[in-house]
Structure formats: C-alpha cells, structure tokens
Amino acid sequence: MAWRTRFAPAPTGYLHLGHVVNAIHVWGMASAFGGEVLLRIEDHDRTRCRADFEAALLDDLDWLGFVPDIGSTDSFRATREGTVQETRNRARHQQRQSDNDARYTAALAMLTERNFTYVCTCTRSDIARLARRATGEEPRYPGTCFEARHADSKSLARRVRMAEGVETFDDGRHGHMQQSPAEQCGDMLVRDRHGQWTYQFAVVVDDMAQDIDVVIRGEDLLESTGRQLRLAALFGRERPMAWWHHRLLVHPDGSKLSKANRDTSIRERRASGVHAATLLGEAAFLSGLLPAARDLTIDELPTLFQAHVSPISGW
C-alpha cells in the first residue's frame, strides 16, 4: 500500500520559486519511494486568502506538470465560485480548508469535552508584553487565561493546554529531534478571536482525516513538529508519521522568499516566457539537488532522490 504525503499551499499570494522547491521534494520523493500526493488548499486564514490566488496556483501547478494523485486541480476549480467567504451555494471540497469548518468544530468539541481547552481573551500585544522571549525565540504564551477560567461568551478564541514534557521524532534530513511544546510556545491557540482556525490546529486535524503518513516541508516549520505531534496525541492518533524538512531558498541577507514580497513569482516568470523545465531546473539547482542549473522534466524528479536520499523508515 502506498504511503501518502501532501502539497498544501495557502492562497495568500502567487506561488514563488520556494513553492516549486517544495513541490519538487514532495512529488520527487513520492515518485522515488512509492508514495502518493494529495493536494490540499490551506485557506484557513479568511482575511488573506483569495479566490484569484487559488486559481493562479492551480494554473501554475498544471503548467509546471505537477499532477496530484488525490484532489485534481480541476476538482478544485469545479467547487470554486466567488470569494473564499462566499461558500453558501458552493459545493464543498474535502481538501479545501474553508470547506471543512464542521471537521474542525467537531475536533475542538472533542478536546473541550476532555477539558484540554480554555477561552483566551489575550491580544497579540498582551502576549508580547507578558511572554518570556529570549532573542531569536518565538513568544511563549504564559497561560494567563488558563487560571482566569473565562466564560465561553467572553471570546471565540480557544487554546489547548500543552503539558510539560518532550516530544521526540526522527527527521529524514535533521536526524533525531527533541522538542518541548510547553517551553517553545506554551498553550497553543487553535481558534482566534475572529473564529478562524489556526494553521497548527487545522493541519493536524486534516493530516489525520486525510491519512497523511509523511510530511515533506521547509525547515522553517521544523519547530512546529513537536507541538503538532502533541496535538495529534491528544486526538488519539496512533498511526506513526515520518518527517522531512528540506532547506529553504533565501535572499542573500538570509531572509526567506515570500509571496507577500512577490519573490520570484511563477506567474511573472511564465509571463516572461520562461519554460517550465527551465524553472524546475533552476529551483532544483538553488536547493542543492542539482550541481548546475539545467532544464529538468517532471519525469526526472525521482532520480534526484533515488541516488542521494535514504528512504525514511517505514516508506
């Protein structure tokens, strides 16, 4: 039986070269080691996601030649009408997060019934003022509202209690890892004050519902792994997961590529007349998968990994 991974862009801007690097790793590893790829649209952030960005990323995937095994680009187009907010008369798509509010509501209810959640009224400025944070570290929520025991009516925001303890996992690129969610981030926000589901919560629920075995993503999300494992354990997940966090494409100053900054937009590169094979080769070279830039076809992707990557245990 094939293992399953996912390619999960957020339609908050146009796809850029960094997304191509991730797609190369996702489809390349799946092809090389017997996996299948599920396409998921992560549009949980209703304030930033737009239907035109989703349409553009689907067109870019088609142009590049990345074909999902589950969740065709045409199936997303068939269920997309209007903006992300206009869902009343739209058919649902199981892999579009904005179409799965009931899934997340049920998951939150499960945690609440087990007394793992509490209401949070803290703003970002409150957390910045109160949180312990060393230079370069993310803010750690200090648990302010846990003791307050606010009534449900005080806010839509909910946090999940992160108990002390270490989560361990093996990453295919970084090796054996240990992370303490309670020390890293504190109690996890799973729904914000506007009623929007958070990334950390939605991806854990989706990965379980969609039978994801292997997560292949950029190393900027490596620090999220422990807390996602902890949350999955609270849901009772027993099926093991494998992880691979690949290197990122960065600017000379070390900052990562960003859709917000329109960095190396695939849309703009296509308009300039570049060929898909040329762009694939450029992305593979810049990410260290090729010794020099050259045209690269989709069919060649497995060879980038078969010779240089050892399959993750369980593949």
Secondary structure as GFF3:
##gff-version 3
##sequence-region A 1 315
A	DSSP	beta_strand	3	7	.	.	.	ID=ss1
A	DSSP	alpha_helix	17	33	.	.	.	ID=ss2
A	DSSP	beta_strand	35	39	.	.	.	ID=ss3
A	DSSP	alpha_helix	51	64	.	.	.	ID=ss4
A	DSSP	alpha_helix	73	78	.	.	.	ID=ss5
A	DSSP	three_ten_helix	97	99	.	.	.	ID=ss6
A	DSSP	alpha_helix	101	113	.	.	.	ID=ss7
A	DSSP	beta_strand	117	119	.	.	.	ID=ss8
A	DSSP	alpha_helix	124	130	.	.	.	ID=ss9
A	DSSP	alpha_helix	144	148	.	.	.	ID=ss10
A	DSSP	three_ten_helix	152	154	.	.	.	ID=ss11
A	DSSP	beta_strand	158	160	.	.	.	ID=ss12
A	DSSP	beta_strand	167	171	.	.	.	ID=ss13
A	DSSP	beta_strand	175	179	.	.	.	ID=ss14
A	DSSP	alpha_helix	181	184	.	.	.	ID=ss15
A	DSSP	beta_strand	188	191	.	.	.	ID=ss16
A	DSSP	alpha_helix	199	209	.	.	.	ID=ss17
A	DSSP	beta_strand	214	218	.	.	.	ID=ss18
A	DSSP	three_ten_helix	219	224	.	.	.	ID=ss19
A	DSSP	alpha_helix	225	234	.	.	.	ID=ss20
A	DSSP	beta_strand	242	246	.	.	.	ID=ss21
A	DSSP	alpha_helix	266	271	.	.	.	ID=ss22
A	DSSP	alpha_helix	276	286	.	.	.	ID=ss23
A	DSSP	three_ten_helix	298	300	.	.	.	ID=ss24
A	DSSP	alpha_helix	301	306	.	.	.	ID=ss25
###
